[in-house]
Amino acid sequence: MLWVLILGVIVLFWRVRPLAGGLLLPYIVWVSYATALNAAIWLRNSG
């Protein structure tokens, strides 16, 4: 849900000012990395 909302904000900001949307790209990359890391930890500890 968070990832979808961040993507929506990037699209909306990009339409108004491309620099503002571009500055949010590292944030969505970080959220993606943190999600993958948490999923990997959860999978290793679940079984």
PDB file of N, CA, C and O in Angstrom:
ATOM      1  N   MET A   1       0.828  -1.193   0.000  1.00  0.00           N
ATOM      2  CA  MET A   1       0.000   0.000   0.000  1.00  0.00           C
ATOM      3  C   MET A   1       0.876   1.263   0.000  1.00  0.00           C
ATOM      4  O   MET A   1       0.627   2.206  -0.751  1.00  0.00           O
ATOM      5  N   LEU A   2       1.896   1.261   0.849  1.00  0.00           N
ATOM      6  CA  LEU A   2       2.787   2.426   0.916  1.00  0.00           C
ATOM      7  C   LEU A   2       3.469   2.663  -0.424  1.00  0.00           C
ATOM      8  O   LEU A   2       3.585   3.800  -0.880  1.00  0.00           O
ATOM      9  N   TRP A   3       3.922   1.572  -1.053  1.00  0.00           N
ATOM     10  CA  TRP A   3       4.634   1.691  -2.316  1.00  0.00           C
ATOM     11  C   TRP A   3       3.732   2.311  -3.380  1.00  0.00           C
ATOM     12  O   TRP A   3       4.178   3.161  -4.150  1.00  0.00           O
ATOM     13  N   VAL A   4       2.487   1.899  -3.427  1.00  0.00           N
ATOM     14  CA  VAL A   4       1.532   2.428  -4.413  1.00  0.00           C
ATOM     15  C   VAL A   4       1.276   3.916  -4.163  1.00  0.00           C
ATOM     16  O   VAL A   4       1.210   4.706  -5.104  1.00  0.00           O
ATOM     17  N   LEU A   5       1.133   4.289  -2.897  1.00  0.00           N
ATOM     18  CA  LEU A   5       0.907   5.700  -2.573  1.00  0.00           C
ATOM     19  C   LEU A   5       2.118   6.570  -2.929  1.00  0.00           C
ATOM     20  O   LEU A   5       1.962   7.679  -3.439  1.00  0.00           O
ATOM     21  N   ILE A   6       3.316   6.062  -2.658  1.00  0.00           N
ATOM     22  CA  ILE A   6       4.526   6.815  -3.012  1.00  0.00           C
ATOM     23  C   ILE A   6       4.596   6.989  -4.530  1.00  0.00           C
ATOM     24  O   ILE A   6       4.920   8.071  -5.021  1.00  0.00           O
ATOM     25  N   LEU A   7       4.292   5.925  -5.267  1.00  0.00           N
ATOM     26  CA  LEU A   7       4.302   6.019  -6.729  1.00  0.00           C
ATOM     27  C   LEU A   7       3.291   7.048  -7.213  1.00  0.00           C
ATOM     28  O   LEU A   7       3.573   7.807  -8.140  1.00  0.00           O
ATOM     29  N   GLY A   8       2.123   7.079  -6.595  1.00  0.00           N
ATOM     30  CA  GLY A   8       1.112   8.076  -6.962  1.00  0.00           C
ATOM     31  C   GLY A   8       1.579   9.494  -6.691  1.00  0.00           C
ATOM     32  O   GLY A   8       1.339  10.395  -7.493  1.00  0.00           O
ATOM     33  N   VAL A   9       2.245   9.692  -5.564  1.00  0.00           N
ATOM     34  CA  VAL A   9       2.771  11.021  -5.230  1.00  0.00           C
ATOM     35  C   VAL A   9       3.851  11.423  -6.230  1.00  0.00           C
ATOM     36  O   VAL A   9       3.910  12.576  -6.655  1.00  0.00           O
ATOM     37  N   ILE A  10       4.700  10.478  -6.601  1.00  0.00           N
ATOM     38  CA  ILE A  10       5.751  10.781  -7.585  1.00  0.00           C
ATOM     39  C   ILE A  10       5.123  11.228  -8.902  1.00  0.00           C
ATOM     40  O   ILE A  10       5.557  12.214  -9.499  1.00  0.00           O
ATOM     41  N   VAL A  11       4.109  10.506  -9.349  1.00  0.00           N
ATOM     42  CA  VAL A  11       3.448  10.862 -10.615  1.00  0.00           C
ATOM     43  C   VAL A  11       2.813  12.248 -10.522  1.00  0.00           C
ATOM     44  O   VAL A  11       2.968  13.068 -11.427  1.00  0.00           O
ATOM     45  N   LEU A  12       2.103  12.505  -9.436  1.00  0.00           N
ATOM     46  CA  LEU A  12       1.455  13.814  -9.287  1.00  0.00           C
ATOM     47  C   LEU A  12       2.474  14.948  -9.193  1.00  0.00           C
ATOM     48  O   LEU A  12       2.309  15.992  -9.825  1.00  0.00           O
ATOM     49  N   PHE A  13       3.521  14.739  -8.408  1.00  0.00           N
ATOM     50  CA  PHE A  13       4.558  15.774  -8.282  1.00  0.00           C
ATOM     51  C   PHE A  13       5.273  15.988  -9.602  1.00  0.00           C
ATOM     52  O   PHE A  13       5.609  17.119  -9.951  1.00  0.00           O
ATOM     53  N   TRP A  14       5.513  14.890 -10.351  1.00  0.00           N
ATOM     54  CA  TRP A  14       6.234  14.975 -11.626  1.00  0.00           C
ATOM     55  C   TRP A  14       5.471  15.859 -12.604  1.00  0.00           C
ATOM     56  O   TRP A  14       6.075  16.600 -13.380  1.00  0.00           O
ATOM     57  N   ARG A  15       4.144  15.780 -12.567  1.00  0.00           N
ATOM     58  CA  ARG A  15       3.325  16.596 -13.471  1.00  0.00           C
ATOM     59  C   ARG A  15       3.456  18.083 -13.157  1.00  0.00           C
ATOM     60  O   ARG A  15       3.441  18.918 -14.061  1.00  0.00           O
ATOM     61  N   VAL A  16       3.583  18.406 -11.884  1.00  0.00           N
ATOM     62  CA  VAL A  16       3.694  19.804 -11.481  1.00  0.00           C
ATOM     63  C   VAL A  16       5.122  20.300 -11.684  1.00  0.00           C
ATOM     64  O   VAL A  16       5.353  21.361 -12.264  1.00  0.00           O
ATOM     65  N   ARG A  17       6.074  19.510 -11.195  1.00  0.00           N
ATOM     66  CA  ARG A  17       7.487  19.889 -11.308  1.00  0.00           C
ATOM     67  C   ARG A  17       8.322  18.617 -11.354  1.00  0.00           C
ATOM     68  O   ARG A  17       8.435  17.923 -10.344  1.00  0.00           O
ATOM     69  N   PRO A  18       8.906  18.299 -12.499  1.00  0.00           N
ATOM     70  CA  PRO A  18       9.651  17.050 -12.638  1.00  0.00           C
ATOM     71  C   PRO A  18      10.765  16.859 -11.596  1.00  0.00           C
ATOM     72  O   PRO A  18      11.031  15.730 -11.184  1.00  0.00           O
ATOM     73  N   LEU A  19      11.403  17.925 -11.177  1.00  0.00           N
ATOM     74  CA  LEU A  19      12.450  17.795 -10.176  1.00  0.00           C
ATOM     75  C   LEU A  19      11.893  17.260  -8.862  1.00  0.00           C
ATOM     76  O   LEU A  19      12.528  16.438  -8.202  1.00  0.00           O
ATOM     77  N   ALA A  20      10.713  17.725  -8.486  1.00  0.00           N
ATOM     78  CA  ALA A  20      10.091  17.263  -7.243  1.00  0.00           C
ATOM     79  C   ALA A  20       9.793  15.769  -7.317  1.00  0.00           C
ATOM     80  O   ALA A  20      10.021  15.050  -6.345  1.00  0.00           O
ATOM     81  N   GLY A  21       9.297  15.301  -8.431  1.00  0.00           N
ATOM     82  CA  GLY A  21       9.056  13.869  -8.602  1.00  0.00           C
ATOM     83  C   GLY A  21      10.335  13.069  -8.622  1.00  0.00           C
ATOM     84  O   GLY A  21      10.411  11.983  -8.047  1.00  0.00           O
ATOM     85  N   GLY A  22      11.338  13.607  -9.283  1.00  0.00           N
ATOM     86  CA  GLY A  22      12.625  12.923  -9.364  1.00  0.00           C
ATOM     87  C   GLY A  22      13.313  12.786  -8.014  1.00  0.00           C
ATOM     88  O   GLY A  22      14.010  11.804  -7.757  1.00  0.00           O
ATOM     89  N   LEU A  23      13.114  13.765  -7.167  1.00  0.00           N
ATOM     90  CA  LEU A  23      13.735  13.702  -5.845  1.00  0.00           C
ATOM     91  C   LEU A  23      13.098  12.635  -4.947  1.00  0.00           C
ATOM     92  O   LEU A  23      13.681  12.244  -3.936  1.00  0.00           O
ATOM     93  N   LEU A  24      11.926  12.177  -5.310  1.00  0.00           N
ATOM     94  CA  LEU A  24      11.282  11.109  -4.555  1.00  0.00           C
ATOM     95  C   LEU A  24      11.681   9.710  -5.019  1.00  0.00           C
ATOM     96  O   LEU A  24      11.339   8.727  -4.362  1.00  0.00           O
ATOM     97  N   LEU A  25      12.387   9.605  -6.120  1.00  0.00           N
ATOM     98  CA  LEU A  25      12.793   8.291  -6.624  1.00  0.00           C
ATOM     99  C   LEU A  25      13.683   7.521  -5.642  1.00  0.00           C
ATOM    100  O   LEU A  25      13.476   6.320  -5.471  1.00  0.00           O
ATOM    101  N   PRO A  26      14.652   8.151  -4.995  1.00  0.00           N
ATOM    102  CA  PRO A  26      15.440   7.389  -4.003  1.00  0.00           C
ATOM    103  C   PRO A  26      14.577   6.867  -2.849  1.00  0.00           C
ATOM    104  O   PRO A  26      14.885   5.823  -2.274  1.00  0.00           O
ATOM    105  N   TYR A  27      13.526   7.568  -2.513  1.00  0.00           N
ATOM    106  CA  TYR A  27      12.641   7.137  -1.434  1.00  0.00           C
ATOM    107  C   TYR A  27      11.924   5.842  -1.810  1.00  0.00           C
ATOM    108  O   TYR A  27      11.838   4.926  -0.992  1.00  0.00           O
ATOM    109  N   ILE A  28      11.410   5.756  -3.038  1.00  0.00           N
ATOM    110  CA  ILE A  28      10.711   4.540  -3.448  1.00  0.00           C
ATOM    111  C   ILE A  28      11.696   3.377  -3.595  1.00  0.00           C
ATOM    112  O   ILE A  28      11.339   2.223  -3.356  1.00  0.00           O
ATOM    113  N   VAL A  29      12.921   3.680  -3.985  1.00  0.00           N
ATOM    114  CA  VAL A  29      13.950   2.631  -4.045  1.00  0.00           C
ATOM    115  C   VAL A  29      14.239   2.119  -2.639  1.00  0.00           C
ATOM    116  O   VAL A  29      14.343   0.910  -2.434  1.00  0.00           O
ATOM    117  N   TRP A  30      14.370   3.013  -1.677  1.00  0.00           N
ATOM    118  CA  TRP A  30      14.636   2.612  -0.301  1.00  0.00           C
ATOM    119  C   TRP A  30      13.477   1.794   0.269  1.00  0.00           C
ATOM    120  O   TRP A  30      13.711   0.787   0.937  1.00  0.00           O
ATOM    121  N   VAL A  31      12.250   2.203   0.022  1.00  0.00           N
ATOM    122  CA  VAL A  31      11.093   1.457   0.519  1.00  0.00           C
ATOM    123  C   VAL A  31      11.054   0.063  -0.120  1.00  0.00           C
ATOM    124  O   VAL A  31      10.721  -0.913   0.551  1.00  0.00           O
ATOM    125  N   SER A  32      11.386  -0.032  -1.381  1.00  0.00           N
ATOM    126  CA  SER A  32      11.428  -1.333  -2.058  1.00  0.00           C
ATOM    127  C   SER A  32      12.492  -2.227  -1.441  1.00  0.00           C
ATOM    128  O   SER A  32      12.247  -3.408  -1.198  1.00  0.00           O
ATOM    129  N   TYR A  33      13.661  -1.675  -1.189  1.00  0.00           N
ATOM    130  CA  TYR A  33      14.756  -2.437  -0.578  1.00  0.00           C
ATOM    131  C   TYR A  33      14.379  -2.886   0.836  1.00  0.00           C
ATOM    132  O   TYR A  33      14.602  -4.041   1.200  1.00  0.00           O
ATOM    133  N   ALA A  34      13.816  -1.987   1.626  1.00  0.00           N
ATOM    134  CA  ALA A  34      13.431  -2.323   2.999  1.00  0.00           C
ATOM    135  C   ALA A  34      12.348  -3.395   3.009  1.00  0.00           C
ATOM    136  O   ALA A  34      12.363  -4.274   3.871  1.00  0.00           O
ATOM    137  N   THR A  35      11.412  -3.337   2.072  1.00  0.00           N
ATOM    138  CA  THR A  35      10.366  -4.355   1.984  1.00  0.00           C
ATOM    139  C   THR A  35      10.956  -5.715   1.637  1.00  0.00           C
ATOM    140  O   THR A  35      10.586  -6.726   2.234  1.00  0.00           O
ATOM    141  N   ALA A  36      11.868  -5.743   0.679  1.00  0.00           N
ATOM    142  CA  ALA A  36      12.512  -7.002   0.297  1.00  0.00           C
ATOM    143  C   ALA A  36      13.333  -7.563   1.460  1.00  0.00           C
ATOM    144  O   ALA A  36      13.329  -8.771   1.698  1.00  0.00           O
ATOM    145  N   LEU A  37      14.028  -6.699   2.174  1.00  0.00           N
ATOM    146  CA  LEU A  37      14.826  -7.136   3.317  1.00  0.00           C
ATOM    147  C   LEU A  37      13.939  -7.712   4.409  1.00  0.00           C
ATOM    148  O   LEU A  37      14.245  -8.771   4.956  1.00  0.00           O
ATOM    149  N   ASN A  38      12.855  -7.040   4.734  1.00  0.00           N
ATOM    150  CA  ASN A  38      11.931  -7.542   5.748  1.00  0.00           C
ATOM    151  C   ASN A  38      11.286  -8.856   5.320  1.00  0.00           C
ATOM    152  O   ASN A  38      11.108  -9.753   6.144  1.00  0.00           O
ATOM    153  N   ALA A  39      10.937  -8.978   4.056  1.00  0.00           N
ATOM    154  CA  ALA A  39      10.343 -10.221   3.560  1.00  0.00           C
ATOM    155  C   ALA A  39      11.343 -11.373   3.668  1.00  0.00           C
ATOM    156  O   ALA A  39      10.975 -12.483   4.050  1.00  0.00           O
ATOM    157  N   ALA A  40      12.596 -11.110   3.334  1.00  0.00           N
ATOM    158  CA  ALA A  40      13.620 -12.158   3.430  1.00  0.00           C
ATOM    159  C   ALA A  40      13.825 -12.592   4.876  1.00  0.00           C
ATOM    160  O   ALA A  40      13.950 -13.785   5.153  1.00  0.00           O
ATOM    161  N   ILE A  41      13.861 -11.649   5.785  1.00  0.00           N
ATOM    162  CA  ILE A  41      14.019 -11.981   7.199  1.00  0.00           C
ATOM    163  C   ILE A  41      12.811 -12.775   7.689  1.00  0.00           C
ATOM    164  O   ILE A  41      12.969 -13.756   8.415  1.00  0.00           O
ATOM    165  N   TRP A  42      11.633 -12.369   7.305  1.00  0.00           N
ATOM    166  CA  TRP A  42      10.418 -13.062   7.721  1.00  0.00           C
ATOM    167  C   TRP A  42      10.397 -14.502   7.188  1.00  0.00           C
ATOM    168  O   TRP A  42      10.048 -15.430   7.917  1.00  0.00           O
ATOM    169  N   LEU A  43      10.770 -14.681   5.923  1.00  0.00           N
ATOM    170  CA  LEU A  43      10.775 -16.014   5.334  1.00  0.00           C
ATOM    171  C   LEU A  43      11.808 -16.919   6.008  1.00  0.00           C
ATOM    172  O   LEU A  43      11.543 -18.105   6.204  1.00  0.00           O
ATOM    173  N   ARG A  44      12.955 -16.396   6.359  1.00  0.00           N
ATOM    174  CA  ARG A  44      13.990 -17.207   7.013  1.00  0.00           C
ATOM    175  C   ARG A  44      13.621 -17.592   8.432  1.00  0.00           C
ATOM    176  O   ARG A  44      14.074 -18.621   8.933  1.00  0.00           O
ATOM    177  N   ASN A  45      12.807 -16.784   9.084  1.00  0.00           N
ATOM    178  CA  ASN A  45      12.443 -17.057  10.469  1.00  0.00           C
ATOM    179  C   ASN A  45      11.090 -17.752  10.608  1.00  0.00           C
ATOM    180  O   ASN A  45      10.703 -18.110  11.721  1.00  0.00           O
ATOM    181  N   SER A  46      10.377 -17.947   9.531  1.00  0.00           N
ATOM    182  CA  SER A  46       9.024 -18.506   9.642  1.00  0.00           C
ATOM    183  C   SER A  46       9.013 -20.027   9.641  1.00  0.00           C
ATOM    184  O   SER A  46       7.988 -20.635   9.950  1.00  0.00           O
ATOM    185  N   GLY A  47      10.124 -20.646   9.304  1.00  0.00           N
ATOM    186  CA  GLY A  47      10.001 -22.065   9.114  1.00  0.00           C
ATOM    187  C   GLY A  47      10.848 -22.964   9.853  1.00  0.00           C
ATOM    188  O   GLY A  47      10.746 -24.180   9.693  1.00  0.00           O
TER     189      GLY A  47
END
